């Protein structure tokens, strides 16, 4: 029995997901909890320990973008790009979209 328990190791989780899943489910069920969802994303992004999972910086950036907080959204997209280089194409597009002036079409 002792030999079997010696083989079991407890590896810490690779990423700090925090309370992400339950906050997302709660927000989907009740949109009034969007503030709690944003707070959960902020807590994950600003946690002193654990690696931020792929997509979380971008998701938090999108939440900030929806609130009109362009500067912080761009910063989160840049952090996603830095942490996950494979996201560079999409993050560059998101940043460029936020940095480009809004083009209004003339009324027909």
Backbone as a chain_set.jsonl record, in Angstrom:
{"seq": "XXXXXXXXXXXXXXXXXXXXXXXXXXXXXXXXXXXXXXXXXXXXXXXXXXXXXXXXXXXXXXXXXXXXXXXXXXXXXXXXXXXXXXXXXXXXXXXXXXXXXXXXXXXX", "coords": {"N": [[0.819, -1.187, 0.0], [1.914, 1.247, 0.785], [3.814, 1.613, -1.214], [2.233, 2.197, -3.434], [1.023, 4.627, -2.724], [3.218, 6.248, -2.681], [3.737, 6.703, -5.312], [1.837, 8.475, -6.118], [1.533, 11.775, -6.856], [1.031, 15.172, -6.055], [0.417, 17.48, -8.274], [0.652, 20.931, -8.776], [-1.933, 23.05, -10.171], [-1.638, 23.974, -13.608], [-2.47, 26.443, -14.579], [-3.922, 29.461, -13.277], [-7.071, 29.461, -12.769], [-8.861, 30.532, -11.079], [-12.022, 31.563, -10.015], [-13.296, 31.322, -12.376], [-14.999, 29.604, -14.045], [-17.429, 29.231, -12.569], [-18.213, 31.899, -12.267], [-18.627, 32.659, -14.929], [-20.726, 30.939, -15.689], [-22.666, 31.831, -13.893], [-23.01, 34.478, -14.804], [-24.019, 34.004, -17.365], [-26.445, 32.854, -16.706], [-27.632, 34.875, -15.238], [-27.544, 37.968, -16.236], [-27.185, 40.251, -14.669], [-25.111, 39.793, -12.992], [-22.779, 40.531, -14.16], [-20.871, 42.323, -13.236], [-19.664, 40.904, -11.173], [-18.478, 38.925, -12.673], [-16.626, 40.404, -14.166], [-15.012, 41.254, -12.048], [-13.986, 38.798, -11.244], [-12.414, 38.108, -13.494], [-10.549, 40.213, -13.352], [-9.336, 39.611, -10.925], [-8.083, 37.163, -11.529], [-6.272, 37.982, -13.513], [-4.68, 39.751, -12.084], [-3.591, 38.235, -10.072], [-1.08, 37.257, -7.756], [0.183, 34.8, -7.897], [0.537, 31.883, -9.969], [-0.032, 31.046, -13.384], [-1.581, 33.014, -15.86], [-4.367, 31.85, -17.599], [-4.683, 30.86, -21.109], [-6.273, 33.228, -23.19], [-7.616, 34.662, -21.205], [-6.625, 37.263, -20.603], [-7.379, 38.497, -22.999], [-10.158, 38.145, -22.922], [-10.848, 39.622, -20.671], [-9.99, 42.076, -21.603], [-11.864, 42.44, -23.649], [-14.217, 42.725, -22.161], [-13.614, 45.128, -20.875], [-13.44, 46.746, -23.14], [-16.101, 46.707, -24.018], [-17.171, 48.272, -22.066], [-16.267, 50.703, -22.76], [-13.708, 51.385, -22.046], [-11.138, 51.938, -23.496], [-8.274, 52.264, -23.434], [-7.376, 50.551, -21.349], [-8.37, 48.171, -22.332], [-6.848, 47.818, -24.657], [-4.368, 47.493, -23.424], [-4.765, 45.034, -22.13], [-5.149, 43.351, -24.349], [-2.613, 43.561, -25.45], [-1.129, 42.336, -23.428], [-2.142, 39.744, -23.618], [-1.19, 39.051, -26.136], [1.567, 39.132, -25.629], [1.857, 37.141, -23.65], [0.852, 34.905, -24.942], [1.986, 34.21, -27.786], [0.903, 33.044, -30.105], [-1.517, 34.214, -30.379], [-1.156, 36.605, -31.575], [-1.934, 37.609, -34.171], [-4.768, 37.958, -34.034], [-4.935, 39.609, -31.739], [-3.491, 41.846, -32.577], [-5.254, 42.752, -34.541], [-7.495, 43.386, -32.966], [-6.432, 45.441, -31.379], [-5.724, 47.303, -33.389], [-8.257, 47.903, -34.37], [-9.373, 49.253, -32.203], [-7.688, 51.432, -32.066], [-8.027, 52.79, -34.44], [-9.64, 55.568, -35.98], [-13.16, 56.101, -35.704], [-15.057, 55.498, -38.539], [-17.551, 57.171, -40.065], [-20.379, 56.524, -42.037], [-21.769, 58.329, -44.745], [-25.171, 59.401, -44.813], [-27.57, 57.79, -46.876]], "CA": [[0.0, 0.0, 0.0], [2.8, 2.392, 0.864], [4.442, 1.778, -2.52], [1.275, 2.846, -4.326], [0.835, 6.027, -2.35], [4.437, 6.975, -3.002], [3.687, 7.04, -6.734], [0.865, 9.54, -6.32], [2.062, 13.1, -6.559], [0.041, 16.219, -6.285], [0.971, 18.552, -9.081], [-0.187, 22.129, -8.728], [-2.531, 23.328, -11.47], [-0.764, 24.71, -14.518], [-2.988, 27.802, -14.725], [-4.78, 29.982, -12.219], [-8.402, 29.735, -13.322], [-9.649, 31.204, -10.06], [-13.437, 31.225, -9.957], [-13.741, 31.663, -13.732], [-16.125, 28.796, -14.551], [-18.689, 29.528, -11.878], [-18.587, 33.287, -12.569], [-19.152, 32.681, -16.292], [-22.043, 30.282, -15.659], [-23.582, 32.733, -13.177], [-23.326, 35.614, -15.67], [-24.89, 33.523, -18.437], [-27.766, 32.616, -16.13], [-28.176, 36.132, -14.738], [-26.655, 39.032, -16.723], [-26.921, 41.288, -13.668], [-23.876, 39.44, -12.271], [-21.639, 40.867, -15.022], [-19.855, 42.966, -12.406], [-18.931, 39.838, -10.486], [-17.669, 38.265, -13.703], [-15.488, 41.289, -14.424], [-14.145, 41.198, -10.866], [-13.295, 37.508, -11.294], [-11.362, 38.224, -14.505], [-9.521, 41.112, -12.816], [-8.614, 38.886, -9.879], [-7.209, 36.185, -12.187], [-5.219, 38.72, -14.223], [-3.812, 40.428, -11.125], [-3.157, 37.311, -9.018], [0.381, 37.217, -7.645], [0.699, 33.453, -8.167], [-0.124, 31.106, -11.012], [0.004, 31.585, -14.738], [-2.894, 33.38, -16.398], [-4.717, 30.919, -18.685], [-4.825, 31.449, -22.443], [-7.541, 33.865, -23.509], [-8.194, 35.441, -20.108], [-6.31, 38.678, -20.824], [-8.21, 38.96, -24.108], [-11.55, 38.192, -22.48], [-10.959, 40.787, -19.796], [-9.888, 43.229, -22.5], [-13.144, 42.604, -24.341], [-15.154, 43.275, -21.176], [-13.252, 46.54, -20.736], [-13.805, 47.395, -24.399], [-17.561, 46.862, -24.008], [-17.468, 49.348, -21.124], [-15.717, 51.938, -23.299], [-12.395, 51.605, -21.465], [-10.281, 51.567, -24.621], [-6.846, 52.18, -23.073], [-7.133, 49.328, -20.583], [-8.644, 47.042, -23.231], [-5.643, 47.668, -25.489], [-3.318, 46.949, -22.553], [-5.039, 43.603, -21.926], [-4.878, 42.671, -25.615], [-1.15, 43.499, -25.578], [-0.655, 41.316, -22.487], [-2.491, 38.437, -24.208], [-0.239, 38.832, -27.228], [2.873, 38.862, -25.035], [1.823, 35.857, -22.944], [0.485, 33.838, -25.879], [2.354, 34.733, -29.105], [0.058, 32.517, -31.167], [-2.7, 35.069, -30.477], [-0.707, 37.905, -32.082], [-2.713, 38.086, -35.316], [-6.068, 38.445, -33.558], [-4.742, 40.724, -30.814], [-3.122, 43.007, -33.399], [-6.499, 43.223, -35.178], [-8.322, 44.02, -31.928], [-5.778, 46.702, -31.024], [-5.865, 48.218, -34.524], [-9.655, 48.336, -34.421], [-9.591, 50.245, -31.149], [-6.868, 52.597, -32.311], [-8.435, 53.486, -35.655], [-10.785, 56.459, -35.751], [-14.437, 55.581, -36.214], [-15.439, 56.024, -39.841], [-19.015, 57.202, -40.186], [-20.83, 56.524, -43.421], [-22.786, 59.36, -45.005], [-26.533, 58.877, -44.987], [-27.936, 57.66, -48.292]], "C": [[0.865, 1.253, 0.0], [3.459, 2.665, -0.49], [3.511, 2.489, -3.497], [1.077, 4.31, -3.977], [2.064, 6.863, -2.651], [4.451, 7.408, -4.46], [2.736, 8.197, -7.028], [1.508, 10.861, -5.931], [0.966, 14.119, -6.792], [0.738, 17.358, -7.023], [0.063, 19.768, -8.967], [-0.796, 22.386, -10.112], [-1.597, 24.197, -12.321], [-1.166, 26.183, -14.632], [-3.851, 28.179, -13.533], [-6.126, 30.37, -12.842], [-9.283, 30.462, -12.326], [-11.071, 30.668, -10.028], [-14.095, 31.431, -11.326], [-15.0, 30.915, -14.159], [-17.437, 29.162, -13.88], [-19.141, 30.959, -12.134], [-19.188, 33.395, -13.973], [-20.548, 32.064, -16.344], [-23.067, 31.195, -14.993], [-23.983, 33.915, -14.067], [-24.236, 35.191, -16.818], [-26.315, 33.32, -17.935], [-28.436, 33.92, -15.702], [-27.237, 37.273, -15.13], [-26.379, 40.152, -15.715], [-25.665, 40.995, -12.851], [-22.628, 39.746, -13.104], [-20.522, 41.549, -14.237], [-19.019, 41.958, -11.651], [-18.001, 39.11, -11.45], [-16.433, 39.103, -14.006], [-14.5, 41.25, -13.263], [-13.353, 39.895, -10.835], [-12.158, 37.548, -12.301], [-10.217, 39.098, -13.99], [-8.68, 40.397, -11.756], [-7.645, 37.865, -10.484], [-6.011, 36.885, -12.817], [-4.211, 39.324, -13.246], [-3.31, 39.53, -9.997], [-1.633, 37.242, -8.969], [0.982, 35.856, -7.991], [-0.106, 32.797, -9.271], [-0.1, 31.825, -12.347], [-1.415, 31.869, -15.219], [-3.189, 32.472, -17.586], [-4.834, 31.622, -20.033], [-6.225, 32.028, -22.625], [-8.104, 34.759, -22.428], [-7.863, 36.93, -20.24], [-7.223, 39.241, -21.919], [-9.67, 39.085, -23.69], [-11.78, 39.391, -21.566], [-10.868, 42.067, -20.624], [-11.199, 43.494, -23.221], [-14.206, 43.174, -23.404], [-14.888, 44.769, -20.994], [-13.627, 47.333, -21.982], [-15.312, 47.661, -24.435], [-17.983, 48.0, -23.077], [-16.943, 50.698, -21.61], [-14.344, 52.286, -22.752], [-11.328, 51.142, -22.464], [-8.819, 51.362, -24.222], [-6.54, 50.887, -22.319], [-7.409, 48.081, -21.421], [-7.422, 46.769, -24.109], [-4.509, 47.059, -24.666], [-3.526, 45.452, -22.324], [-4.778, 42.813, -23.209], [-3.367, 42.533, -25.83], [-0.569, 42.445, -24.627], [-0.966, 39.913, -23.004], [-1.486, 38.077, -25.295], [1.15, 38.47, -26.688], [2.916, 37.484, -24.377], [1.612, 34.685, -23.888], [0.74, 34.325, -27.308], [1.486, 34.218, -30.257], [-1.224, 33.332, -31.34], [-2.39, 36.405, -31.143], [-1.573, 38.44, -33.217], [-4.04, 38.689, -34.858], [-5.903, 39.643, -32.635], [-4.334, 41.991, -31.558], [-4.358, 43.6, -34.077], [-7.382, 43.95, -34.161], [-7.743, 45.385, -31.542], [-5.946, 47.723, -32.14], [-7.29, 48.753, -34.629], [-9.92, 49.416, -33.384], [-8.809, 51.533, -31.388], [-7.287, 53.397, -33.535], [-9.627, 54.382, -35.346], [-12.05, 55.852, -36.348], [-14.764, 56.295, -37.525], [-16.956, 56.001, -39.919], [-19.383, 57.307, -41.653], [-21.846, 57.642, -43.613], [-24.147, 58.704, -45.23], [-26.893, 58.845, -46.47], [-29.256, 58.306, -48.56]], "O": [[0.571, 2.213, -0.712], [3.641, 3.822, -0.869], [3.964, 3.301, -4.303], [0.975, 5.147, -4.874], [1.953, 8.071, -2.856], [5.115, 8.385, -4.806], [2.83, 8.826, -8.082], [1.97, 11.032, -4.803], [0.087, 13.93, -7.632], [1.541, 18.095, -6.451], [-1.159, 19.644, -9.053], [-0.223, 21.976, -11.121], [-0.867, 25.042, -11.803], [-0.311, 27.059, -14.765], [-4.432, 27.32, -12.869], [-6.286, 31.47, -13.372], [-10.347, 30.961, -12.692], [-11.288, 29.456, -10.015], [-15.297, 31.681, -11.417], [-15.97, 31.537, -14.592], [-18.444, 29.379, -14.554], [-20.343, 31.213, -12.212], [-20.148, 34.137, -14.182], [-21.448, 32.615, -16.978], [-24.196, 31.321, -15.466], [-25.149, 34.31, -14.088], [-25.132, 35.942, -17.204], [-27.277, 33.584, -18.656], [-29.656, 34.056, -15.79], [-26.247, 37.524, -14.442], [-25.435, 40.922, -15.894], [-25.203, 41.852, -12.098], [-21.538, 39.27, -12.784], [-19.346, 41.364, -14.551], [-17.809, 42.13, -11.502], [-16.886, 38.729, -11.093], [-15.324, 38.576, -14.094], [-13.288, 41.217, -13.476], [-12.186, 39.884, -10.444], [-11.057, 37.08, -12.011], [-9.048, 38.76, -14.173], [-7.461, 40.564, -11.703], [-6.519, 37.718, -10.009], [-4.874, 36.436, -12.674], [-3.02, 39.398, -13.549], [-2.67, 40.013, -9.063], [-0.974, 37.176, -10.006], [2.16, 35.768, -8.339], [-1.277, 33.112, -9.481], [-0.141, 33.054, -12.417], [-2.329, 31.07, -15.012], [-2.357, 32.336, -18.483], [-5.058, 32.831, -20.094], [-7.225, 31.407, -22.264], [-9.0, 35.554, -22.709], [-8.731, 37.773, -20.012], [-7.771, 40.334, -21.776], [-10.342, 40.043, -24.073], [-12.789, 40.087, -21.681], [-11.592, 43.029, -20.368], [-11.599, 44.646, -23.386], [-15.007, 44.014, -23.813], [-15.818, 45.574, -20.963], [-14.084, 48.472, -21.88], [-15.739, 48.74, -24.844], [-19.029, 48.617, -23.279], [-17.147, 51.719, -20.953], [-13.861, 53.395, -22.98], [-10.704, 50.095, -22.29], [-8.198, 50.383, -24.636], [-5.557, 50.208, -22.619], [-6.756, 47.053, -21.24], [-7.016, 45.619, -24.277], [-3.773, 46.204, -25.159], [-2.562, 44.686, -22.326], [-4.236, 41.71, -23.149], [-2.898, 41.511, -26.331], [0.375, 41.741, -24.985], [-0.156, 38.998, -22.851], [-0.999, 36.949, -25.364], [1.824, 37.598, -27.236], [3.892, 36.748, -24.527], [2.137, 33.595, -23.658], [-0.181, 34.8, -27.972], [1.352, 34.894, -31.277], [-1.938, 33.164, -32.328], [-3.275, 37.252, -31.262], [-1.912, 39.623, -33.219], [-4.391, 39.802, -35.252], [-6.664, 40.604, -32.74], [-4.779, 43.085, -31.211], [-4.487, 44.82, -34.174], [-7.948, 45.001, -34.461], [-8.478, 46.361, -31.398], [-6.275, 48.88, -31.878], [-7.497, 49.926, -34.943], [-10.619, 50.389, -33.665], [-9.231, 52.605, -30.955], [-6.934, 54.571, -33.653], [-10.508, 54.022, -34.565], [-12.003, 55.173, -37.373], [-14.749, 57.523, -37.606], [-17.573, 54.939, -39.848], [-18.785, 58.07, -42.411], [-22.687, 57.877, -42.746], [-24.246, 57.6, -45.767], [-26.559, 59.762, -47.22], [-29.728, 58.297, -49.697]]}, "num_chains": 1, "name": "protein.A"}
